[in-house]
Structure formats: C-alpha cells, structure tokens
Amino acid sequence: MKHLANVLKTALSVAASFCLTTNTAFAGNLSGKSANELAKMIRVGWNLGNSLDATGQGANAETSWGNPRTTKQMFDKVKEAGFNAVRIPVSWSTHVSNNGQYQFAIDGQWMARVKEVVNYAYDNGMFVIINIHHDNDQWHMFPSNQYLDQSKKYVTDIWTQVAKEFADYDQHLIFETINEPRVVGDPNEWYFDPSNPTASVSEAIGCINQINQAAVDAIRNAGGNNMDRLVGCPGYVGSIDGVTTNNFRAPNDKAQNRLWISVHAYTPYDFCMNPSIQNHSWDQKFYYDIQWLYNSIRDKVMSKGYPVYIGETSSSNYHNVEDRKQWERCFFGFSKEYGVPCFLWDNNQEFNQKDGAESHGYLNRNSLQWYEPSLIQTIMETLGYDPSSVKDEIANEWNAYAEGKTVRIKSNVEIKNVDVISINGVKIASLVSGGNECSVDVNHNGVYIVVINTENGKSVKKIIIK
C-alpha cells in the first residue's frame, strides 16, 4: 500500500530532481528547438514585476516604484523553489533618445543594466523572457492608424538594438514583442466583445498585427542566433479574446516554428482581482471559467500549430490563502494538462493598501523569503504530481471503480473518509463514510484520483470516467 503522504513526498522529490536534471541538460548551447519543443521544456515561470518595467528616469529607474535593486540571489531563490523560467518585463521609453542612427536609441547604461539582470537568470540555466512593457503611449507605441508608423518605427528600433545586444545568446533567451497593447483611455481599453469589436478596437487589432510583424522582422534581421530565437506575440490587451478574435493574425515569420502566442489571464477576474467584490472565496463555478480559458487556448490557438504561454497570472491577496491554493490547484493543473506554461506575476506587494487587486507579492525581495511559502509549494505540488503514475493495484483491502458518472468504493475495512480529486488537483467531492461502501457522483468524463482513508491509513487510486 502506498500512503498519500509518501506519494506527495515523492512528487516533491520528482519536482526537485526535474529542476536539477533540466538545468544540467540546459548547460551549454540550446539550439534548433521548435517553439513547441521549447514550450514543453518550460515547467513554470516567475515574473520580476515592477522593477525593470518601472517607468522612472535614469539608471535607478528599477527602484522608482519601491522595489529594491534586483540581485542574483533573487533568481537563485526562485530557481531553488522550482521555477525554471523567468519573465523580466522591461520598459525602454524613458531611456531613449535620437542619436542620428536610431530615432529611439537606448541609453547604454540602461541596456547594460538590463543585460546584467538577464544574466543573473540566464547563467542559472533558466529560460528568460524580456519584452517591451509599459511603452504603450502616443509618443512611442500606440495601436491606432494615427500613430502606426511611429509605433512600427519604435518597435523596430528597440528590437534591432536589443536583438543585436543579445545576438549570441542561445534559445534560453526569449523575446516578447510588446505587452498588453491597447487603446489607452478608450472605453474598451481593457475589455471588448471579440465577436463584435468596436471600430477603435478593430483598428487597434489591425495595427497590433503590423506592430508584431515589425518587431519580429527586426529581431530576425539582427543576425546571430536571432533566427533561432523564440518570439512571443500578444493580441489586443494581451487577453485570450485578443488572440481569438477573427481579426488577429500571427506574424509571417522568416524563421520556421519559432513563434508562440502570449496570453495574460487573471482568471476568473472576480476571484483573482476584482476589488469591488467582498467575498473572494473559492467557488466550484470558477473551475468552469478556468476550463473555458484553457479550452479556448487549445481549440482556437494551439489547434493552429502555435504553442501558447500565459505570461502573467496570479490571484491577489485578499487574506484568503486556502482559497488561493484551491485556485492554484485548478489553474496550474490545467496548465500541466494542456501543456501551457504559466508565469506567476509577482510585484512584491503582499498587501496593496491603495488597490487590493494588485496584491501579488510572493517573494519578499528584501529578506529573500516567500511571503506565504505554502502558495509556492501548492504550485509545485500541482505541477509535480503526475496522476498517470498512480497504479490501479494500490490497496488490497478496498477497490474503487466507475459506474457511469459515479465512482463507487467498496472496502473490507471501515472507510473513514473519501476525497475525489480531478486530474488538475481540484477536490470534486469529500465525504465521511463510516461504512464499508460509498459512492460519489462526478457528472463529467475525465481522470480522477480517489483518496481513501481507512484504519490502515490513506491510499490512492486512479479512476477513468468515460
């Protein structure tokens, strides 16, 4: 008999060994991998939010939003926890000037600092994403016909310089063209109807297609390893709707199979962010919101041959740790099941007094301790536990089997309690028995894990509902 505690310990050991063996494999040159192959190599990522994307002036801009100067030890801590990728958002617009060669020439000090921070993670054998982040304004990149030529010039200048600076870096370094492109100030800045976008949003979507194209072309033309570089492209506002609306087009790429699609998903919004809602408790209905998201990614984007990554996701801290853990089990469970790597958004704000929706602090960047370690542990357990490793012959004194949409359990000894968990870690049902037989209705097809507690301890079994 395998006890559940041992199974979970094994899962954590596997997760840890995965990171170690993966990093060993990454030593040296990583090249020639397709977008799909690279996506499969990324287990889970972490965002260095509100640091290099802060929009202050000068070399110290990264501390202008209150975060400390970035150190290598931060990335060491992130890697140690089980993350094998990081996303480093970068804002460039406050560090550019016209030098004759480029209309938007990047300040040398800022480029050097970005490179230094990238190296902290890159030298750790981690995947690293850098992008153009908070530069969505009318002086730099703005997706409207009025500013289209300037926007294309801006991303061309920035990506030409950045891609040349990092030309020798292998496929561990990934570029992301732009971040959450949108019509700032528009009534539909953050949300729109993908089946019937307004005129301004439709115009923006067409412009975003051209801006993405200009960025990809600049990267490919920069030489070095940039024809082999994986490049991420978002749609309008970075949302799933932005890349599933009919007007969105992925760029035509000179490189073969080196594009993936970027999506941001704080899903469901009412649970993850909405500050106007008082109750941020986990509800089973949220499972279906998350399922819809991943089904849309699979059926409307991945079905066209493009891998997808969720570049930002998190649930804001509303003093609801256990509920957030339930959300993590569901969200990252689907991430694993659908093969969509996710990057946890971390802005180092454990409690944002001004805006509760922005309390996404996980790593205390001063003490280098996790604010709530169990949240990180839950993500790693969810990604590390593989239900396919659960064998059917685990416990001799009890058996579980499917009968239609019902899981039936029979035991030779008294059953204390039973949990039924979906493949993505969501507890579907929990009951106290006290007898030798019980049943649980699950209502949906899928793979489920039955966890039974008898006088002999806990054990598990995989059940398939067809």
NULUM-629653 format. One record per residue (C-alpha): x, y, z. Coordinates in steps of 0.05 Angstrom, whole numbers, plus 5000, padded with zeros to 4 digits. Example, Ala and Ser with C-alpha at 12.3 -4.5 7.8 and 13.67 -1.06 7.14 Angstrom:
<site c1="5246" c2="4910" c3="5156"/>
<site c1="5273" c2="4979" c3="5143"/>
END
This chain:
<site c1="5000" c2="5000" c3="5000"/>
<site c1="5025" c2="5070" c3="4983"/>
<site c1="5006" c2="5123" c3="5032"/>
<site c1="4986" c2="5191" c3="5005"/>
<site c1="5039" c2="5227" c3="5045"/>
<site c1="5092" c2="5184" c3="5012"/>
<site c1="5062" c2="5198" c3="4944"/>
<site c1="5065" c2="5273" c3="4956"/>
<site c1="5136" c2="5269" c3="4983"/>
<site c1="5156" c2="5230" c3="4921"/>
<site c1="5122" c2="5282" c3="4877"/>
<site c1="5162" c2="5338" c3="4910"/>
<site c1="5226" c2="5298" c3="4902"/>
<site c1="5210" c2="5287" c3="4829"/>
<site c1="5196" c2="5362" c3="4821"/>
<site c1="5263" c2="5379" c3="4853"/>
<site c1="5301" c2="5328" c3="4812"/>
<site c1="5265" c2="5353" c3="4750"/>
<site c1="5294" c2="5422" c3="4761"/>
<site c1="5364" c2="5395" c3="4773"/>
<site c1="5365" c2="5349" c3="4713"/>
<site c1="5333" c2="5401" c3="4669"/>
<site c1="5385" c2="5453" c3="4687"/>
<site c1="5440" c2="5402" c3="4675"/>
<site c1="5412" c2="5389" c3="4607"/>
<site c1="5410" c2="5463" c3="4592"/>
<site c1="5484" c2="5472" c3="4605"/>
<site c1="5518" c2="5493" c3="4541"/>
<site c1="5484" c2="5513" c3="4477"/>
<site c1="5410" c2="5503" c3="4467"/>
<site c1="5392" c2="5510" c3="4394"/>
<site c1="5349" c2="5482" c3="4338"/>
<site c1="5288" c2="5470" c3="4381"/>
<site c1="5219" c2="5487" c3="4354"/>
<site c1="5170" c2="5531" c3="4391"/>
<site c1="5130" c2="5471" c3="4413"/>
<site c1="5193" c2="5435" c3="4438"/>
<site c1="5215" c2="5496" c3="4478"/>
<site c1="5146" c2="5506" c3="4508"/>
<site c1="5148" c2="5434" c3="4534"/>
<site c1="5215" c2="5448" c3="4568"/>
<site c1="5187" c2="5506" c3="4609"/>
<site c1="5155" c2="5479" c3="4672"/>
<site c1="5133" c2="5544" c3="4706"/>
<site c1="5158" c2="5615" c3="4707"/>
<site c1="5162" c2="5675" c3="4753"/>
<site c1="5156" c2="5750" c3="4737"/>
<site c1="5204" c2="5803" c3="4763"/>
<site c1="5146" c2="5852" c3="4764"/>
<site c1="5151" c2="5927" c3="4778"/>
<site c1="5226" c2="5930" c3="4773"/>
<site c1="5257" c2="5939" c3="4704"/>
<site c1="5187" c2="5956" c3="4678"/>
<site c1="5182" c2="6015" c3="4726"/>
<site c1="5180" c2="6080" c3="4687"/>
<site c1="5226" c2="6124" c3="4727"/>
<site c1="5285" c2="6162" c3="4696"/>
<site c1="5358" c2="6142" c3="4694"/>
<site c1="5398" c2="6082" c3="4715"/>
<site c1="5360" c2="6075" c3="4781"/>
<site c1="5292" c2="6070" c3="4747"/>
<site c1="5283" c2="5999" c3="4771"/>
<site c1="5275" c2="6023" c3="4843"/>
<site c1="5227" c2="6081" c3="4826"/>
<site c1="5165" c2="6040" c3="4843"/>
<site c1="5191" c2="6019" c3="4911"/>
<site c1="5225" c2="5953" c3="4897"/>
<site c1="5298" c2="5941" c3="4915"/>
<site c1="5352" c2="5935" c3="4864"/>
<site c1="5350" c2="5867" c3="4832"/>
<site c1="5402" c2="5816" c3="4853"/>
<site c1="5425" c2="5748" c3="4830"/>
<site c1="5403" c2="5720" c3="4898"/>
<site c1="5331" c2="5734" c3="4879"/>
<site c1="5336" c2="5689" c3="4819"/>
<site c1="5373" c2="5637" c3="4859"/>
<site c1="5315" c2="5635" c3="4907"/>
<site c1="5264" c2="5630" c3="4851"/>
<site c1="5302" c2="5573" c3="4818"/>
<site c1="5310" c2="5537" c3="4885"/>
<site c1="5235" c2="5538" c3="4893"/>
<site c1="5224" c2="5500" c3="4828"/>
<site c1="5215" c2="5554" c3="4775"/>
<site c1="5257" c2="5541" c3="4712"/>
<site c1="5238" c2="5605" c3="4675"/>
<site c1="5232" c2="5679" c3="4690"/>
<site c1="5198" c2="5737" c3="4654"/>
<site c1="5234" c2="5803" c3="4662"/>
<site c1="5188" c2="5859" c3="4639"/>
<site c1="5227" c2="5919" c3="4613"/>
<site c1="5205" c2="5990" c3="4597"/>
<site c1="5250" c2="6027" c3="4549"/>
<site c1="5213" c2="6092" c3="4534"/>
<site c1="5244" c2="6133" c3="4590"/>
<site c1="5314" c2="6111" c3="4567"/>
<site c1="5313" c2="6130" c3="4493"/>
<site c1="5335" c2="6190" c3="4452"/>
<site c1="5350" c2="6206" c3="4379"/>
<site c1="5424" c2="6195" c3="4365"/>
<site c1="5422" c2="6202" c3="4290"/>
<site c1="5428" c2="6127" c3="4277"/>
<site c1="5364" c2="6110" c3="4315"/>
<site c1="5305" c2="6154" c3="4328"/>
<site c1="5296" c2="6114" c3="4392"/>
<site c1="5367" c2="6098" c3="4414"/>
<site c1="5372" c2="6061" c3="4480"/>
<site c1="5416" c2="6092" c3="4534"/>
<site c1="5478" c2="6050" c3="4543"/>
<site c1="5474" c2="6047" c3="4619"/>
<site c1="5403" c2="6021" c3="4616"/>
<site c1="5420" c2="5968" c3="4564"/>
<site c1="5479" c2="5946" c3="4607"/>
<site c1="5435" c2="5940" c3="4669"/>
<site c1="5382" c2="5900" c3="4632"/>
<site c1="5436" c2="5854" c3="4607"/>
<site c1="5465" c2="5846" c3="4677"/>
<site c1="5397" c2="5825" c3="4705"/>
<site c1="5383" c2="5778" c3="4647"/>
<site c1="5450" c2="5745" c3="4660"/>
<site c1="5431" c2="5731" c3="4733"/>
<site c1="5378" c2="5682" c3="4708"/>
<site c1="5409" c2="5661" c3="4642"/>
<site c1="5473" c2="5639" c3="4677"/>
<site c1="5430" c2="5597" c3="4723"/>
<site c1="5407" c2="5556" c3="4664"/>
<site c1="5338" c2="5586" c3="4666"/>
<site c1="5294" c2="5608" c3="4609"/>
<site c1="5288" c2="5684" c3="4606"/>
<site c1="5235" c2="5727" c3="4572"/>
<site c1="5247" c2="5801" c3="4561"/>
<site c1="5198" c2="5848" c3="4526"/>
<site c1="5175" c2="5919" c3="4512"/>
<site c1="5129" c2="5932" c3="4572"/>
<site c1="5100" c2="5999" c3="4594"/>
<site c1="5114" c2="6037" c3="4529"/>
<site c1="5042" c2="6039" c3="4505"/>
<site c1="5033" c2="6114" c3="4495"/>
<site c1="5026" c2="6164" c3="4439"/>
<site c1="5100" c2="6182" c3="4439"/>
<site c1="5125" c2="6111" c3="4429"/>
<site c1="5079" c2="6052" c3="4414"/>
<site c1="5004" c2="6064" c3="4406"/>
<site c1="4960" c2="6018" c3="4365"/>
<site c1="4920" c2="6066" c3="4323"/>
<site c1="4925" c2="6087" c3="4250"/>
<site c1="4946" c2="6157" c3="4271"/>
<site c1="5008" c2="6131" c3="4307"/>
<site c1="5021" c2="6067" c3="4268"/>
<site c1="5083" c2="6089" c3="4230"/>
<site c1="5115" c2="6116" c3="4294"/>
<site c1="5096" c2="6052" c3="4331"/>
<site c1="5128" c2="6008" c3="4279"/>
<site c1="5190" c2="6052" c3="4280"/>
<site c1="5193" c2="6047" c3="4355"/>
<site c1="5190" c2="5971" c3="4360"/>
<site c1="5237" c2="5965" c3="4301"/>
<site c1="5289" c2="6010" c3="4334"/>
<site c1="5283" c2="5977" c3="4402"/>
<site c1="5284" c2="5906" c3="4378"/>
<site c1="5341" c2="5918" c3="4329"/>
<site c1="5385" c2="5943" c3="4386"/>
<site c1="5363" c2="5891" c3="4437"/>
<site c1="5368" c2="5833" c3="4389"/>
<site c1="5438" c2="5854" c3="4368"/>
<site c1="5460" c2="5863" c3="4440"/>
<site c1="5437" c2="5791" c3="4456"/>
<site c1="5453" c2="5761" c3="4389"/>
<site c1="5499" c2="5708" c3="4417"/>
<site c1="5450" c2="5682" c3="4470"/>
<site c1="5420" c2="5614" c3="4457"/>
<site c1="5348" c2="5592" c3="4459"/>
<site c1="5343" c2="5602" c3="4535"/>
<site c1="5332" c2="5675" c3="4519"/>
<site c1="5263" c2="5691" c3="4491"/>
<site c1="5235" c2="5756" c3="4465"/>
<site c1="5164" c2="5782" c3="4473"/>
<site c1="5146" c2="5836" c3="4423"/>
<site c1="5100" c2="5881" c3="4465"/>
<site c1="5059" c2="5878" c3="4529"/>
<site c1="4983" c2="5885" c3="4533"/>
<site c1="4977" c2="5931" c3="4471"/>
<site c1="4912" c2="5971" c3="4475"/>
<site c1="4878" c2="6038" c3="4462"/>
<site c1="4894" c2="6073" c3="4528"/>
<site c1="4835" c2="6115" c3="4551"/>
<site c1="4785" c2="6081" c3="4506"/>
<site c1="4720" c2="6055" c3="4538"/>
<site c1="4742" c2="5986" c3="4514"/>
<site c1="4814" c2="5993" c3="4536"/>
<site c1="4812" c2="5930" c3="4578"/>
<site c1="4753" c2="5890" c3="4553"/>
<site c1="4718" c2="5882" c3="4486"/>
<site c1="4670" c2="5835" c3="4451"/>
<site c1="4714" c2="5790" c3="4408"/>
<site c1="4656" c2="5773" c3="4362"/>
<site c1="4638" c2="5847" c3="4351"/>
<site c1="4694" c2="5894" c3="4369"/>
<site c1="4683" c2="5969" c3="4366"/>
<site c1="4713" c2="6010" c3="4309"/>
<site c1="4771" c2="6034" c3="4353"/>
<site c1="4787" c2="5964" c3="4378"/>
<site c1="4782" c2="5935" c3="4308"/>
<site c1="4831" c2="5988" c3="4283"/>
<site c1="4877" c2="5973" c3="4342"/>
<site c1="4876" c2="5898" c3="4326"/>
<site c1="4898" c2="5912" c3="4255"/>
<site c1="4953" c2="5957" c3="4280"/>
<site c1="4977" c2="5906" c3="4331"/>
<site c1="4984" c2="5855" c3="4275"/>
<site c1="5030" c2="5903" c3="4238"/>
<site c1="5069" c2="5923" c3="4301"/>
<site c1="5081" c2="5849" c3="4318"/>
<site c1="5104" c2="5838" c3="4247"/>
<site c1="5153" c2="5897" c3="4250"/>
<site c1="5181" c2="5871" c3="4316"/>
<site c1="5191" c2="5800" c3="4290"/>
<site c1="5224" c2="5826" c3="4226"/>
<site c1="5272" c2="5869" c3="4266"/>
<site c1="5291" c2="5810" c3="4310"/>
<site c1="5303" c2="5763" c3="4252"/>
<site c1="5344" c2="5815" c3="4214"/>
<site c1="5390" c2="5828" c3="4274"/>
<site c1="5436" c2="5769" c3="4260"/>
<site c1="5470" c2="5720" c3="4307"/>
<site c1="5423" c2="5669" c3="4339"/>
<site c1="5362" c2="5711" c3="4327"/>
<site c1="5335" c2="5668" c3="4270"/>
<site c1="5332" c2="5612" c3="4322"/>
<site c1="5302" c2="5657" c3="4376"/>
<site c1="5233" c2="5641" c3="4404"/>
<site c1="5188" c2="5702" c3="4400"/>
<site c1="5123" c2="5714" c3="4436"/>
<site c1="5067" c2="5756" c3="4406"/>
<site c1="5004" c2="5781" c3="4442"/>
<site c1="4937" c2="5805" c3="4416"/>
<site c1="4895" c2="5863" c3="4439"/>
<site c1="4906" c2="5878" c3="4513"/>
<site c1="4944" c2="5811" c3="4519"/>
<site c1="4879" c2="5774" c3="4532"/>
<site c1="4853" c2="5708" c3="4505"/>
<site c1="4799" c2="5747" c3="4468"/>
<site c1="4854" c2="5788" c3="4435"/>
<site c1="4884" c2="5727" c3="4401"/>
<site c1="4819" c2="5690" c3="4386"/>
<site c1="4781" c2="5748" c3="4353"/>
<site c1="4776" c2="5739" c3="4278"/>
<site c1="4819" c2="5799" c3="4261"/>
<site c1="4882" c2="5776" c3="4298"/>
<site c1="4938" c2="5750" c3="4255"/>
<site c1="5003" c2="5720" c3="4278"/>
<site c1="5064" c2="5749" c3="4241"/>
<site c1="5093" c2="5718" c3="4178"/>
<site c1="5160" c2="5694" c3="4203"/>
<site c1="5224" c2="5682" c3="4164"/>
<site c1="5242" c2="5630" c3="4216"/>
<site c1="5204" c2="5565" c3="4218"/>
<site c1="5166" c2="5545" c3="4281"/>
<site c1="5196" c2="5598" c3="4326"/>
<site c1="5134" c2="5637" c3="4347"/>
<site c1="5088" c2="5627" c3="4406"/>
<site c1="5028" c2="5666" c3="4429"/>
<site c1="5025" c2="5707" c3="4492"/>
<site c1="4963" c2="5709" c3="4536"/>
<site c1="4953" c2="5742" c3="4604"/>
<site c1="4899" c2="5710" c3="4648"/>
<site c1="4879" c2="5733" c3="4717"/>
<site c1="4821" c2="5685" c3="4711"/>
<site c1="4768" c2="5688" c3="4738"/>
<site c1="4773" c2="5763" c3="4748"/>
<site c1="4722" c2="5765" c3="4804"/>
<site c1="4764" c2="5717" c3="4845"/>
<site c1="4834" c2="5738" c3="4824"/>
<site c1="4829" c2="5814" c3="4824"/>
<site c1="4761" c2="5848" c3="4827"/>
<site c1="4766" c2="5896" c3="4887"/>
<site c1="4692" c2="5912" c3="4886"/>
<site c1="4674" c2="5841" c3="4907"/>
<site c1="4674" c2="5829" c3="4982"/>
<site c1="4677" c2="5753" c3="4981"/>
<site c1="4739" c2="5723" c3="4949"/>
<site c1="4725" c2="5652" c3="4970"/>
<site c1="4737" c2="5595" c3="4921"/>
<site c1="4674" c2="5570" c3="4887"/>
<site c1="4668" c2="5509" c3="4843"/>
<site c1="4638" c2="5552" c3="4788"/>
<site c1="4707" c2="5583" c3="4779"/>
<site c1="4732" c2="5515" c3="4755"/>
<site c1="4690" c2="5523" c3="4693"/>
<site c1="4716" c2="5594" c3="4680"/>
<site c1="4787" c2="5567" c3="4681"/>
<site c1="4768" c2="5507" c3="4639"/>
<site c1="4737" c2="5554" c3="4587"/>
<site c1="4802" c2="5593" c3="4584"/>
<site c1="4845" c2="5532" c3="4571"/>
<site c1="4795" c2="5502" c3="4522"/>
<site c1="4797" c2="5568" c3="4483"/>
<site c1="4873" c2="5567" c3="4483"/>
<site c1="4874" c2="5495" c3="4458"/>
<site c1="4817" c2="5498" c3="4408"/>
<site c1="4827" c2="5567" c3="4379"/>
<site c1="4902" c2="5578" c3="4382"/>
<site c1="4942" c2="5514" c3="4394"/>
<site c1="4899" c2="5479" c3="4342"/>
<site c1="4931" c2="5525" c3="4290"/>
<site c1="5000" c2="5500" c3="4309"/>
<site c1="5023" c2="5555" c3="4356"/>
<site c1="5042" c2="5539" c3="4428"/>
<site c1="5015" c2="5587" c3="4480"/>
<site c1="5044" c2="5613" c3="4545"/>
<site c1="5008" c2="5651" c3="4599"/>
<site c1="5058" c2="5707" c3="4612"/>
<site c1="5022" c2="5734" c3="4672"/>
<site c1="4975" c2="5702" c3="4722"/>
<site c1="4962" c2="5707" c3="4796"/>
<site c1="4907" c2="5715" c3="4848"/>
<site c1="4910" c2="5778" c3="4890"/>
<site c1="4918" c2="5771" c3="4965"/>
<site c1="4850" c2="5782" c3="4999"/>
<site c1="4872" c2="5746" c3="5063"/>
<site c1="4846" c2="5681" c3="5032"/>
<site c1="4906" c2="5635" c3="5029"/>
<site c1="4868" c2="5570" c3="5028"/>
<site c1="4822" c2="5595" c3="4973"/>
<site c1="4882" c2="5618" c3="4932"/>
<site c1="4912" c2="5549" c3="4939"/>
<site c1="4848" c2="5519" c3="4911"/>
<site c1="4854" c2="5568" c3="4853"/>
<site c1="4927" c2="5548" c3="4842"/>
<site c1="4910" c2="5474" c3="4841"/>
<site c1="4858" c2="5487" c3="4788"/>
<site c1="4896" c2="5538" c3="4745"/>
<site c1="4964" c2="5505" c3="4746"/>
<site c1="4931" c2="5436" c3="4740"/>
<site c1="4902" c2="5457" c3="4673"/>
<site c1="4970" c2="5487" c3="4655"/>
<site c1="5001" c2="5419" c3="4663"/>
<site c1="4945" c2="5381" c3="4630"/>
<site c1="4941" c2="5426" c3="4568"/>
<site c1="5016" c2="5439" c3="4562"/>
<site c1="5011" c2="5515" c3="4571"/>
<site c1="5068" c2="5541" c3="4614"/>
<site c1="5049" c2="5597" c3="4662"/>
<site c1="5089" c2="5654" c3="4692"/>
<site c1="5067" c2="5677" c3="4761"/>
<site c1="5060" c2="5752" c3="4767"/>
<site c1="5099" c2="5778" c3="4827"/>
<site c1="5101" c2="5853" c3="4841"/>
<site c1="5129" c2="5844" c3="4912"/>
<site c1="5066" c2="5876" c3="4943"/>
<site c1="5039" c2="5829" c3="4995"/>
<site c1="4983" c2="5878" c3="5013"/>
<site c1="4969" c2="5937" c3="4967"/>
<site c1="4930" c2="5986" c3="5011"/>
<site c1="4911" c2="6031" c3="4952"/>
<site c1="4888" c2="5976" c3="4904"/>
<site c1="4870" c2="5908" c3="4931"/>
<site c1="4871" c2="5880" c3="4861"/>
<site c1="4947" c2="5890" c3="4858"/>
<site c1="4969" c2="5849" c3="4919"/>
<site c1="5012" c2="5800" c3="4881"/>
<site c1="5072" c2="5794" c3="4927"/>
<site c1="5103" c2="5725" c3="4932"/>
<site c1="5177" c2="5735" c3="4943"/>
<site c1="5200" c2="5787" c3="4993"/>
<site c1="5257" c2="5816" c3="4953"/>
<site c1="5289" c2="5847" c3="5015"/>
<site c1="5290" c2="5785" c3="5060"/>
<site c1="5291" c2="5735" c3="5003"/>
<site c1="5236" c2="5696" c3="5038"/>
<site c1="5169" c2="5676" c3="5009"/>
<site c1="5112" c2="5715" c3="5040"/>
<site c1="5069" c2="5652" c3="5042"/>
<site c1="5111" c2="5591" c3="5025"/>
<site c1="5050" c2="5545" c3="5020"/>
<site c1="5027" c2="5582" c3="4958"/>
<site c1="5092" c2="5566" c3="4922"/>
<site c1="5091" c2="5495" c3="4949"/>
<site c1="5020" c2="5485" c3="4923"/>
<site c1="5041" c2="5505" c3="4853"/>
<site c1="5100" c2="5458" c3="4853"/>
<site c1="5059" c2="5400" c3="4881"/>
<site c1="5006" c2="5411" c3="4828"/>
<site c1="5056" c2="5411" c3="4772"/>
<site c1="5099" c2="5356" c3="4802"/>
<site c1="5044" c2="5305" c3="4818"/>
<site c1="5031" c2="5261" c3="4757"/>
<site c1="4965" c2="5222" c3="4763"/>
<site c1="4988" c2="5174" c3="4709"/>
<site c1="5039" c2="5147" c3="4759"/>
<site c1="4984" c2="5123" c3="4805"/>
<site c1="4975" c2="5048" c3="4796"/>
<site c1="4908" c2="5013" c3="4799"/>
<site c1="4932" c2="4959" c3="4847"/>
<site c1="4949" c2="5002" c3="4907"/>
<site c1="4905" c2="4977" c3="4965"/>
<site c1="4884" c2="4905" c3="4975"/>
<site c1="4830" c2="4919" c3="5026"/>
<site c1="4789" c2="4967" c3="4982"/>
<site c1="4771" c2="4979" c3="4910"/>
<site c1="4742" c2="5037" c3="4871"/>
<site c1="4710" c2="5033" c3="4802"/>
<site c1="4669" c2="5075" c3="4754"/>
<site c1="4596" c2="5061" c3="4742"/>
<site c1="4570" c2="5112" c3="4692"/>
<site c1="4587" c2="5180" c3="4721"/>
<site c1="4592" c2="5152" c3="4792"/>
<site c1="4654" c2="5129" c3="4830"/>
<site c1="4637" c2="5071" c3="4875"/>
<site c1="4682" c2="5049" c3="4932"/>
<site c1="4679" c2="4983" c3="4969"/>
<site c1="4724" c2="4963" c3="5027"/>
<site c1="4738" c2="4904" c3="5072"/>
<site c1="4751" c2="4952" c3="5129"/>
<site c1="4714" c2="5013" c3="5153"/>
<site c1="4720" c2="5074" c3="5108"/>
<site c1="4733" c2="5137" c3="5148"/>
<site c1="4730" c2="5188" c3="5092"/>
<site c1="4740" c2="5195" c3="5017"/>
<site c1="4764" c2="5252" c3="4972"/>
<site c1="4755" c2="5253" c3="4897"/>
<site c1="4804" c2="5299" c3="4861"/>
<site c1="4805" c2="5318" c3="4788"/>
<site c1="4867" c2="5309" c3="4745"/>
<site c1="4883" c2="5382" c3="4755"/>
<site c1="4882" c2="5379" c3="4830"/>
<site c1="4813" c2="5405" c3="4845"/>
<site c1="4775" c2="5370" c3="4900"/>
<site c1="4709" c2="5348" c3="4868"/>
<site c1="4679" c2="5316" c3="4929"/>
<site c1="4695" c2="5299" c3="5001"/>
<site c1="4652" c2="5254" c3="5046"/>
<site c1="4654" c2="5219" c3="5112"/>
<site c1="4632" c2="5147" c3="5107"/>
<site c1="4636" c2="5104" c3="5170"/>
<site c1="4614" c2="5043" c3="5130"/>
<site c1="4644" c2="4995" c3="5080"/>
<site c1="4613" c2="5024" c3="5017"/>
<site c1="4602" c2="5093" c3="4989"/>
<site c1="4593" c2="5129" c3="4922"/>
<site c1="4609" c2="5197" c3="4893"/>
<site c1="4575" c2="5228" c3="4832"/>
<site c1="4625" c2="5267" c3="4788"/>
<site c1="4580" c2="5285" c3="4729"/>
<site c1="4636" c2="5294" c3="4679"/>
<site c1="4683" c2="5250" c3="4639"/>
<site c1="4755" c2="5252" c3="4658"/>
<site c1="4811" c2="5224" c3="4701"/>
<site c1="4801" c2="5226" c3="4777"/>
<site c1="4842" c2="5208" c3="4837"/>
<site c1="4806" c2="5173" c3="4894"/>
<site c1="4839" c2="5184" c3="4962"/>
<site c1="4811" c2="5138" c3="5015"/>
<site c1="4826" c2="5138" c3="5089"/>
<site c1="4816" c2="5074" c3="5128"/>
<site c1="4843" c2="5048" c3="5194"/>
<site c1="4905" c2="5027" c3="5155"/>
<site c1="4919" c2="5098" c3="5131"/>
<site c1="4909" c2="5136" c3="5066"/>
<site c1="4919" c2="5108" c3="4996"/>
<site c1="4901" c2="5129" c3="4926"/>
<site c1="4875" c2="5101" c3="4861"/>
<site c1="4864" c2="5129" c3="4792"/>
<site c1="4794" c2="5124" c3="4762"/>
<site c1="4775" c2="5140" c3="4690"/>
<site c1="4704" c2="5163" c3="4676"/>
<site c1="4686" c2="5153" c3="4602"/>
END
